[in-house]
Amino acid sequence: MDNISPSVNVLENEFLRAEVLADGTVTLTDKSTGQVYKGLNAFEDEGECGGPLVHYRTNADACYTTFGQPAAVALVSNGPMTATYRVERDWELPEGLEQELKIHVPHGSEWIDNGAMRRSTRKSVVRLVTEITLRQGSRRLDFVTTVDNRCQDHRLRVLFPTGLEKATHCHVDSAFDVVKRPISIPDSTGWYEEAARTLPTLSFVDVADGKNGLAVLHYGFSEYEVQDNADRSIALTMLRCFGTAGNPTETHVFQALAQCQGKHVFRYAVMPHAGDWQSGGVPQAAGAYTSPLRAIVATMHDGELPPVSSFISFDNPGFIVTALKKAEHENAVVVRGYNPAPEGIEVGMTVPGNTASVTRITLEEKPLGDLTLAKNKAAFTVGKGEIVSLLIKTK
C-alpha cells in the first residue's frame, strides 16, 4: 500500500488529491467528479470597530490576505493510513486601531476634532500554524489551525473559495434543521440596520450548483459568510476582537477579554461532493466529524456479543440522530432525531432482541403511541423538518 503523501507537498487517497502550495493554500481535486477547488485555507484579516452583536469595518479599512504570501510547509508524518503537512507563518498585522486628531486654534481656545478610525501603522506578529491531514478511505481533508493572537480590534477569517459561481444559495445546519439561505445580499437602503452578511452555523456550510458542491465542516465556529462573488468563497470567522460594547450610546469600558489575546485552536474540514447537500450526505458527514466514534481498549475476556453488532440502527440515513440517552423518569432509553429534508421520509429501525416496546414520545417524554414491533424491527414516518423521539423499553 502506498503512502498517503506520494510526492512533495501532495496528499492523496482513493477519493481526494490535495496539493499544498507555497503560500499555504490547498488545491483540492475530487477524483470522483474531477472538480478542482483552488485557494482553500487562505486567511483574511480586517479592522473591527464593532462589538459583540455586529461587525463594523474601520473607516479607512485595510484588509490583508495570505494569498501569494510565502509560508513554511513541512511534512510531519507519512504512512499508508494517514499523512500530515504543517504550514507555518508569522503574519505582520496592524497592532490595533488609531484615530487622527486634528487640533484647531481659531482665535483663542483650541478644540480637538477626532478623525476617522483606521488600522494602526504599528504592526504585531500573529503566528498561524495549520496541520493538514488526509486519511485512507476518507472523503474529507482535515485542518487544525492554532492562532497566537497578538493584535487587537480585528476580524480574522479562514477562506474556502468554491468557484461555483452558478450557485445561488447555501445550506447551513441549525438546531434540528438545515436552512437554505440566498447568497446575494438584499438591498437594505432605508433599513434601520444594514442587511446581515454573516449568519449563524452549527457544524457545516455547503455551497453547491446542482452538479458539484463543497462542504466546510467545523467544530465550534458560530459565524460564516458566503461571499457574493464569482469565487463564492465560504468564510468562517475565527476571531472577532473588539474592546467595547460596540454601541456609541454606551459608556466606553475597555473589555480586555474581548480582544481574544493568546492561543486559540480551530478544527475544520472540507468535503467535496457531487449533487446537493442531501445526495452528498453532508449532515451525516458533519455529525461524524463533530462526534466521532471513540475506541475503548479492554483486556481479553469472554463475551456473548458478536464481533460486529449495532444496538440500534436506522435504514434511512436521512433521519439524523441527535441524542441517545437514559429516560428521565424510568428505566428506559430515549433516541431522538429529525428529518432535515423538504419532504417526509419513511424510517425503519432495528432494536436489541430484549426490547419490549418502542413508544413515540414528546420532547417532555410524554407518550404519543406505541410502534408495531416485529422481529426486533419497527417503522415510523418523519415529516418535513419534524423531530421524533422514541422511548425504548427492555424486557
C-alpha positions as CSV (number, residue, x, y, z in Angstrom):
1,M,0.0,0.0,0.0
2,D,1.4,3.4,-1.0
3,N,1.9,6.3,1.5
4,I,-0.7,9.0,1.6
5,S,1.9,11.6,0.6
6,P,3.3,10.1,-2.7
7,S,5.3,13.2,-3.6
8,V,6.4,16.6,-2.2
9,N,3.5,18.7,-0.8
10,V,0.9,16.2,-2.0
11,L,-1.7,14.2,-0.1
12,E,-3.7,11.6,-2.0
13,N,-6.1,8.7,-1.3
14,E,-8.7,6.9,-3.4
15,F,-11.1,9.9,-3.2
16,L,-9.1,13.1,-3.0
17,R,-5.9,14.7,-4.1
18,A,-4.6,17.7,-2.2
19,E,-1.6,19.9,-3.1
20,V,-0.2,22.3,-0.6
21,L,1.1,25.4,-2.4
22,A,3.9,27.7,-1.4
23,D,1.5,30.2,0.2
24,G,-0.1,27.5,2.3
25,T,-3.3,27.3,0.4
26,V,-4.6,23.9,-0.9
27,T,-5.7,22.9,-4.4
28,L,-8.1,20.0,-3.9
29,T,-9.3,17.6,-6.6
30,D,-12.4,15.5,-6.1
31,K,-11.3,12.4,-8.0
32,S,-14.9,11.1,-8.4
33,T,-16.1,14.2,-10.3
34,G,-12.9,15.8,-11.5
35,Q,-13.9,19.1,-9.9
36,V,-10.9,21.2,-8.7
37,Y,-11.1,23.7,-5.8
38,K,-8.2,26.2,-5.5
39,G,-7.0,28.6,-2.8
40,L,-8.5,26.6,0.1
41,N,-7.5,27.6,3.7
42,A,-6.4,31.1,3.0
43,F,-6.7,33.7,5.7
44,E,-8.2,37.2,5.7
45,D,-7.9,39.9,8.3
46,E,-9.6,43.3,8.5
47,G,-10.2,46.0,11.1
48,E,-13.0,45.7,13.7
49,C,-14.9,48.7,15.1
50,G,-18.0,46.8,16.2
51,G,-18.9,44.9,19.3
52,P,-20.5,41.6,20.4
53,L,-23.6,42.0,18.2
54,V,-22.3,43.3,14.9
55,H,-19.1,43.8,12.8
56,Y,-18.2,47.3,11.6
57,R,-15.2,47.9,9.4
58,T,-12.9,50.8,10.0
59,N,-13.5,54.0,8.0
60,A,-10.2,53.6,6.2
61,D,-10.1,49.8,6.1
62,A,-7.0,47.8,5.4
63,C,-7.8,44.2,4.5
64,Y,-5.0,41.6,4.5
65,T,-4.9,38.1,3.0
66,T,-2.4,35.3,2.8
67,F,-2.9,34.7,-0.9
68,G,0.5,34.7,-2.5
69,Q,2.3,35.2,0.8
70,P,5.0,32.6,1.4
71,A,4.7,30.1,4.2
72,A,6.9,27.3,5.6
73,V,5.5,23.9,4.5
74,A,6.8,20.7,6.0
75,L,5.8,17.0,6.0
76,V,5.2,16.0,9.6
77,S,4.1,12.3,9.2
78,N,3.6,10.0,6.3
79,G,2.3,6.4,6.1
80,P,-0.2,4.2,4.3
81,M,-3.1,5.2,6.6
82,T,-2.5,8.9,7.3
83,A,-0.2,11.8,6.4
84,T,0.1,15.3,7.7
85,Y,1.7,18.6,6.5
86,R,2.3,21.6,8.7
87,V,2.0,25.1,7.4
88,E,3.6,27.9,9.5
89,R,3.6,31.7,9.1
90,D,4.4,34.8,11.1
91,W,1.9,37.3,9.8
92,E,2.5,41.0,10.4
93,L,-0.8,42.8,11.0
94,P,-1.8,46.2,12.4
95,E,-1.5,46.3,16.2
96,G,-4.9,47.9,16.7
97,L,-6.9,51.0,15.8
98,E,-5.8,54.6,15.8
99,Q,-7.6,57.9,15.2
100,E,-6.4,61.0,13.6
101,L,-6.5,64.0,15.9
102,K,-7.0,67.5,14.5
103,I,-6.3,70.4,16.9
104,H,-8.0,73.7,15.9
105,V,-6.8,77.0,17.3
106,P,-9.1,79.7,15.6
107,H,-8.8,82.9,17.8
108,G,-8.3,81.6,21.3
109,S,-9.4,78.3,22.8
110,E,-8.4,75.2,20.9
111,W,-10.6,72.2,20.3
112,I,-9.9,68.7,19.2
113,D,-11.6,67.0,16.2
114,N,-11.4,63.2,16.2
115,G,-10.9,61.9,12.8
116,A,-12.0,58.6,11.3
117,M,-10.9,55.3,12.9
118,R,-8.3,53.4,10.9
119,R,-5.9,50.5,11.5
120,S,-2.7,51.4,13.1
121,T,0.6,51.7,11.2
122,R,2.4,49.9,14.1
123,K,2.5,46.1,13.4
124,S,2.4,43.0,15.6
125,V,3.0,39.4,14.6
126,V,0.2,36.9,14.6
127,R,1.5,33.3,14.3
128,L,-0.6,30.8,12.4
129,V,0.2,27.1,12.4
130,T,-2.0,24.7,10.4
131,E,-1.8,20.9,10.3
132,I,-3.4,19.4,7.2
133,T,-4.3,15.7,7.4
134,L,-5.7,13.2,4.9
135,R,-6.6,9.6,5.9
136,Q,-7.0,6.4,4.0
137,G,-10.7,5.9,2.9
138,S,-11.7,9.5,3.9
139,R,-13.7,11.8,1.7
140,R,-12.7,14.9,3.7
141,L,-9.5,16.9,4.3
142,D,-8.9,17.8,7.9
143,F,-7.4,21.0,9.2
144,V,-6.2,22.1,12.7
145,T,-5.1,25.7,13.0
146,T,-3.5,27.3,16.0
147,V,-3.6,31.1,16.2
148,D,-1.4,33.0,18.6
149,N,-3.2,36.4,18.5
150,R,-1.2,39.5,19.5
151,C,-3.3,42.1,17.7
152,Q,-6.4,44.0,18.8
153,D,-9.5,45.3,17.1
154,H,-9.6,43.0,14.1
155,R,-11.5,40.1,12.5
156,L,-9.7,37.0,11.3
157,R,-11.4,34.6,8.9
158,V,-10.4,31.4,7.0
159,L,-11.5,31.3,3.4
160,F,-12.6,28.5,1.1
161,P,-13.2,29.7,-2.5
162,T,-15.6,27.2,-4.1
163,G,-15.5,28.6,-7.6
164,L,-19.2,27.6,-8.0
165,E,-20.3,30.9,-9.5
166,K,-23.7,29.5,-10.6
167,A,-24.6,28.6,-7.0
168,T,-27.4,30.9,-5.8
169,H,-28.0,29.5,-2.3
170,C,-26.1,27.9,0.5
171,H,-27.3,25.3,3.0
172,V,-26.4,25.5,6.7
173,D,-27.4,23.5,9.7
174,S,-29.2,25.0,12.7
175,A,-30.9,23.3,15.7
176,F,-32.9,20.4,14.3
177,D,-32.9,21.8,10.8
178,V,-30.9,22.5,7.6
179,V,-31.6,26.1,6.4
180,K,-31.5,27.3,2.8
181,R,-30.2,30.9,2.5
182,P,-29.6,33.1,-0.5
183,I,-26.0,34.1,-1.3
184,S,-26.9,37.5,-2.6
185,I,-27.3,40.3,0.0
186,P,-30.7,42.1,-0.2
187,D,-30.7,45.9,-0.8
188,S,-31.1,47.4,2.7
189,T,-31.4,51.0,1.6
190,G,-33.7,52.8,4.1
191,W,-33.4,50.0,6.7
192,Y,-32.6,50.8,10.3
193,E,-29.7,48.4,10.1
194,E,-27.7,47.1,7.1
195,A,-28.6,43.6,6.0
196,A,-26.5,41.0,7.7
197,R,-23.7,39.5,5.7
198,T,-22.6,37.0,8.4
199,L,-25.0,34.4,9.7
200,P,-25.0,31.5,12.3
201,T,-23.9,27.9,11.7
202,L,-23.6,24.9,13.9
203,S,-21.4,22.4,12.1
204,F,-21.4,22.9,8.4
205,V,-21.8,25.3,5.5
206,D,-22.4,23.8,2.0
207,V,-22.3,25.5,-1.4
208,A,-23.5,23.6,-4.5
209,D,-24.5,24.4,-8.0
210,G,-26.6,21.3,-8.6
211,K,-23.7,19.4,-10.2
212,N,-20.8,19.8,-7.7
213,G,-20.6,21.0,-4.1
214,L,-18.1,21.9,-1.4
215,A,-19.0,21.5,2.3
216,V,-16.9,23.0,5.1
217,L,-17.4,21.0,8.3
218,H,-16.4,22.7,11.5
219,Y,-16.2,22.3,15.3
220,G,-17.2,25.3,17.3
221,F,-17.4,28.1,14.7
222,S,-20.5,30.2,15.1
223,E,-20.4,32.7,12.2
224,Y,-20.0,32.4,8.4
225,E,-20.4,34.3,5.2
226,V,-20.7,33.0,1.6
227,Q,-19.2,35.9,-0.4
228,D,-21.4,37.1,-3.3
229,N,-18.7,37.0,-6.0
230,A,-17.5,34.6,-8.7
231,D,-15.4,32.6,-6.1
232,R,-18.5,32.0,-3.9
233,S,-16.0,31.8,-1.0
234,I,-17.1,30.3,2.3
235,A,-15.6,32.5,5.1
236,L,-15.6,31.2,8.7
237,T,-14.9,33.7,11.4
238,M,-12.1,32.6,13.7
239,L,-11.6,35.7,15.8
240,R,-13.6,38.9,16.1
241,C,-11.6,41.1,18.6
242,F,-13.1,44.3,20.0
243,G,-12.6,46.5,23.0
244,T,-16.1,47.9,23.8
245,A,-19.7,47.0,23.7
246,G,-19.9,48.5,20.2
247,N,-22.8,50.9,20.9
248,P,-21.8,54.6,20.7
249,T,-24.6,55.5,23.2
250,E,-23.0,53.3,26.0
251,T,-20.2,54.3,28.3
252,H,-16.8,53.2,27.0
253,V,-15.5,50.5,29.2
254,F,-12.5,48.6,27.9
255,Q,-13.1,44.8,27.8
256,A,-9.7,43.1,27.7
257,L,-11.0,39.6,27.3
258,A,-13.0,40.5,24.2
259,Q,-9.7,41.2,22.4
260,C,-9.1,37.4,22.4
261,Q,-5.4,37.5,23.1
262,G,-3.2,34.4,23.2
263,K,-3.5,31.0,21.6
264,H,-6.7,29.6,20.0
265,V,-7.1,26.2,18.3
266,F,-9.6,25.7,15.5
267,R,-10.7,22.4,13.9
268,Y,-12.4,22.2,10.5
269,A,-12.5,20.1,7.3
270,V,-13.5,20.4,3.6
271,M,-15.5,17.7,1.8
272,P,-16.3,18.0,-1.9
273,H,-19.2,16.1,-3.3
274,A,-21.5,15.6,-6.3
275,G,-25.0,16.9,-6.4
276,D,-26.5,18.8,-3.5
277,W,-26.2,18.6,0.3
278,Q,-28.6,15.7,0.5
279,S,-27.1,13.5,-2.1
280,G,-23.6,14.4,-0.8
281,G,-24.6,13.2,2.7
282,V,-23.3,16.5,4.3
283,P,-25.3,16.4,7.6
284,Q,-24.2,12.8,8.2
285,A,-20.6,13.7,7.5
286,A,-20.7,16.7,9.8
287,G,-22.1,14.6,12.6
288,A,-19.3,12.0,12.1
289,Y,-16.8,14.8,12.2
290,T,-18.0,16.6,15.3
291,S,-19.0,13.5,17.2
292,P,-16.5,10.8,16.1
293,L,-16.6,7.2,17.4
294,R,-14.4,6.5,20.4
295,A,-12.5,3.3,20.6
296,I,-12.2,1.7,24.1
297,V,-9.4,-0.8,24.7
298,A,-10.3,-3.6,27.1
299,T,-8.5,-6.7,28.4
300,M,-9.2,-10.1,26.8
301,H,-12.3,-11.7,28.2
302,D,-15.2,-14.0,27.2
303,G,-18.4,-12.4,26.0
304,E,-21.7,-13.2,24.4
305,L,-21.8,-10.4,21.8
306,P,-20.8,-11.0,18.1
307,P,-17.6,-9.3,16.7
308,V,-19.8,-6.9,14.7
309,S,-23.1,-5.6,16.1
310,S,-25.3,-2.5,16.3
311,F,-27.6,-2.0,19.3
312,I,-29.9,0.4,17.4
313,S,-29.8,1.1,13.7
314,F,-31.9,3.0,11.1
315,D,-32.2,2.1,7.4
316,N,-32.7,5.7,6.2
317,P,-29.6,7.9,6.5
318,G,-31.9,10.9,6.0
319,F,-33.0,10.5,9.7
320,I,-30.4,12.4,11.6
321,V,-29.9,11.0,15.1
322,T,-29.1,13.7,17.7
323,A,-29.4,12.0,21.0
324,L,-29.3,8.6,22.7
325,K,-29.9,9.0,26.5
326,K,-31.4,7.4,29.5
327,A,-35.1,8.3,30.1
328,E,-35.7,11.0,32.7
329,H,-38.3,9.1,34.8
330,E,-38.0,5.4,34.1
331,N,-35.5,2.7,33.3
332,A,-35.6,3.0,29.5
333,V,-33.6,4.6,26.6
334,V,-34.6,7.6,24.5
335,V,-33.4,8.0,21.0
336,R,-34.1,11.3,19.1
337,G,-33.6,12.5,15.6
338,Y,-35.0,14.8,12.9
339,N,-35.6,15.0,9.2
340,P,-34.0,18.0,7.5
341,A,-35.3,17.1,4.1
342,P,-38.0,19.2,2.3
343,E,-40.2,16.1,2.2
344,G,-41.3,13.4,4.6
345,I,-39.4,10.1,4.9
346,E,-40.1,6.5,6.0
347,V,-37.7,5.1,8.5
348,G,-37.2,1.5,9.7
349,M,-35.3,0.8,12.9
350,T,-33.7,-2.3,14.3
351,V,-33.5,-2.7,18.1
352,P,-32.0,-5.2,20.5
353,G,-33.6,-8.6,20.9
354,N,-34.6,-7.9,24.5
355,T,-36.7,-4.9,23.5
356,A,-40.3,-5.0,25.0
357,S,-41.7,-1.9,23.3
358,V,-40.9,1.2,21.3
359,T,-43.1,4.3,22.0
360,R,-43.2,7.6,20.2
361,I,-42.9,10.4,22.8
362,T,-42.8,14.2,23.0
363,L,-39.7,16.2,24.0
364,E,-41.1,16.1,27.5
365,E,-41.1,12.3,27.2
366,K,-44.9,12.0,27.3
367,P,-46.3,9.1,25.3
368,L,-47.9,9.6,21.9
369,G,-48.4,6.0,20.9
370,D,-46.6,2.6,20.5
371,L,-44.9,1.5,17.3
372,T,-45.6,-2.0,16.0
373,L,-42.6,-4.2,16.9
374,A,-42.0,-7.4,14.9
375,K,-38.7,-9.4,14.9
376,N,-36.8,-6.6,16.5
377,K,-37.9,-4.1,13.8
378,A,-40.2,-1.1,13.8
379,A,-41.1,1.6,11.3
380,F,-42.3,5.2,11.5
381,T,-42.8,8.3,9.4
382,V,-41.0,11.6,9.9
383,G,-42.5,14.7,8.3
384,K,-40.6,17.6,6.7
385,G,-38.5,19.2,9.4
386,E,-40.1,17.0,12.1
387,I,-38.3,16.0,15.3
388,V,-39.1,12.4,16.5
389,S,-38.3,11.0,20.0
390,L,-38.6,7.3,20.7
391,L,-38.7,5.5,24.1
392,I,-37.3,2.0,24.1
393,K,-38.1,-0.3,27.0
394,T,-36.4,-3.7,27.6
395,K,-38.0,-6.9,28.9
